[in-house]
Amino acid sequence: MGPVKEKNLGLKDLNWREITVFAVLTLFIFWIGLHPAPFFNLMGPAVEKLAQGLQAAALAMH
């Protein structure tokens, strides 16, 4: 994307707050990936209701 302008050479990529937020989000993502059952249990009723509504709509179209 072109050379870095001289005035931007001293800029850091991330500050400590951004690194902290990134680390927490990364840990949360790994936790969901390694142990997804609590999230599936939480979403299960809403997904089931949505699936029933879509199935009813599909049957009504025929």
N, C-alpha and C positions, 0 to 999 in steps of 0.2 A: 504494500500500500504506500510505497514511497519511503524516502529517508525520514528519519526522526528529526524534527526541528530542534535546534540547539536549546531553545527555551524549555523543551520537554524532556531533556536528557536526565534531569534530576528527579523526575516524578517516580514514585513507587507504584507498583501495580495495584496492590491492595494495602489498606491500613489495617490495624488490629481489629477494628469493629467488623470490617468486611470479612476478614479471615475467621473470626469467631462465628459469625452468621453462617458462613460457608461450611465450617466444620460441623456445626450443629445440624444443619440440613443434610450434610453428607452422612452423618451418623444415623439420623432418622431414616434416610432412604435405605441404608444398609439394614437397619433394624426391621423395616417393613419387608425387605427382600428375604431376610433370614427367618422371620417369624410373622407371617402375614395373617395368621388365624384371627387375632383380635379385630383386625380391620375387616376381614371377610365377614365375621360374625356381626359387626356393627352395620355393614352395608347390606347384608343378606336380605332383611325384610324389605328394604326400599327397592332392591334389584328384583326381588320376586314380584312385588306389586307392579313395577314397570313392565316386567315380562308378561304378566297376566293382562295388562292393559294393551300391550302391543299385539298379543295373541288374539284378544277380543276384537281389536280393530281390524286385524288381518282376516279373521273369520267373517266379519261384517261386510267386508269388501267382496266376498265371493257369493 
